[in-house]
């Protein structure tokens, strides 16, 4: 008899597109993971962009559309919703977050990471679960 749906053994990696394959989060999982969560779109707001050093205090007062255009041109943002004040960070062609180091699979801006990342897996497509993908 197999493991309950969504509770597969940790030997199996989750399918990022199928939240029913995600694993219940447990402390320490990140140490043995290939950063599956870093392939999810990351939504950020102005306070995140300030912390990340992508926007300064003066620019933060500008229209969001203008900020978004600049960040899109710089290749840092792939989408903006000015009505809601949400920007989506760009991803590499592999699907990895722009700030994920490809070899170590660690965040290059960890101390300045966006709130979306800070609060994962408490928020997201399936709160309390993560797209765990074990390191080989």
C-alpha positions, -999 to 999 in steps of 0.1 A, spaced: 0 0 0 14 34 -10 17 66 9 -14 88 10 -17 113 -19 6 143 -13 25 124 14 49 104 -8 81 93 9 108 119 9 128 99 -17 105 112 -44 105 147 -56 74 167 -60 61 178 -93 61 216 -91 29 219 -112 10 193 -91 4 205 -55 -10 171 -46 26 157 -49 40 183 -26 54 172 8 42 184 42 69 208 54 92 198 82 120 218 97 153 210 80 139 199 47 156 228 29 190 214 37 184 184 14 163 201 -13 171 213 -48 151 244 -41 119 234 -58 101 264 -44 126 286 -62 109 276 -95 76 291 -84 67 327 -95 78 351 -68 54 381 -62 70 411 -46 59 446 -35 76 479 -31 89 470 5 105 439 -9 121 459 -38 134 484 -13 150 456 9 165 440 -22 181 473 -32 162 474 -66 143 506 -57 154 534 -35 133 556 -11 130 584 -37 119 561 -65 94 543 -43 71 573 -45 70 571 -83 41 556 -102 43 517 -100 40 515 -138 72 535 -142 91 514 -117 78 483 -134 89 494 -168 125 501 -155 127 468 -137 114 449 -167 139 466 -190 166 456 -165 154 420 -167 146 418 -130 108 418 -133 87 398 -158 53 412 -149 36 440 -130 1 445 -118 2 483 -109 -34 482 -97 -25 457 -69 11 468 -65 25 434 -73 56 427 -94 66 392 -104 103 385 -104 120 373 -136 130 337 -139 159 320 -159 149 300 -189 152 269 -167 124 283 -145 147 290 -116 144 323 -97 167 350 -110 184 350 -75 189 312 -72 226 302 -76 226 274 -101 253 252 -86 247 255 -49 209 259 -53 210 286 -26 195 321 -26 220 348 -35 200 374 -16 188 353 13 191 381 40 172 405 17 148 379 2 112 389 -5 84 383 20 69 357 -3 101 336 2 104 345 39 69 332 46 71 300 25 57 274 30 32 291 53 18 309 22 15 299 -14 -4 275 -35 -6 248 -8 2 263 27 22 240 49 35 220 20 65 225 -3 77 213 -37 105 192 -21 130 179 -46 158 158 -30 194 165 -39 209 136 -59 
